[in-house]
């Protein structure tokens, strides 16, 4: 059984942008620069996203972009 939460990558990115706007955290430049790096490392290496190849890389990259948007908006 395959569960697809999104139809395509554009839908996934649009939803992440919406979530980042809803979070409305205080702007913090340090967190905006460091948190996305940590998010990528955590997802790609510690949670073994590299085992999924290109898909794991894209998901880690998109989540790190979401983390950046969350702290910069």
C-alpha positions in Angstrom: 0.0 0.0 0.0 1.3 3.4 -0.9 0.2 6.5 0.9 0.8 9.8 -0.9 0.1 12.8 1.2 0.8 15.2 -1.7 0.2 15.0 -5.4 3.5 16.6 -6.3 6.5 18.5 -4.9 4.8 21.9 -5.7 1.9 21.0 -3.4 4.3 19.9 -0.7 6.2 23.2 -0.9 3.0 25.3 -0.9 1.8 23.6 2.3 5.2 24.1 4.0 5.0 27.9 3.1 1.5 28.0 4.5 2.7 26.4 7.8 5.6 28.7 8.0 3.3 31.7 7.7 1.0 30.3 10.4 3.8 29.8 12.9 4.7 33.5 13.0 7.8 33.2 15.2 10.0 36.1 16.1 12.6 36.8 13.5 16.0 35.5 14.5 18.8 35.6 11.9 21.0 33.2 13.7 18.3 30.6 13.9 17.3 31.3 10.3 20.8 30.4 9.2 21.7 27.5 11.6 18.4 25.7 12.0 18.0 24.8 8.3 21.5 23.3 8.3 20.7 21.2 11.4 17.3 20.1 10.0 19.0 18.9 6.8 21.7 17.0 8.6 19.2 15.5 11.0 16.9 14.3 8.3 19.5 13.3 5.7 22.1 11.6 7.9 20.7 10.8 11.4 17.3 9.7 10.1 19.0 8.0 7.1 17.4 10.0 4.3 20.4 9.1 2.2 19.0 5.6 2.0 16.2 6.8 -0.1 18.5 8.4 -2.7 17.3 11.4 -4.5 13.9 11.4 -2.8 15.5 11.5 0.6 17.8 14.4 -0.5 14.8 16.4 -1.8 12.7 15.9 1.3 15.6 16.9 3.6 16.2 20.0 1.4 12.5 21.0 1.4 12.2 20.6 5.2 15.3 22.7 5.6 13.7 25.4 3.4 10.6 25.3 5.5 12.7 25.8 8.7 14.4 28.8 7.1 11.0 30.3 6.1 9.6 29.7 9.6 12.4 31.7 11.2 12.8 34.4 8.6 9.1 35.5 8.2 
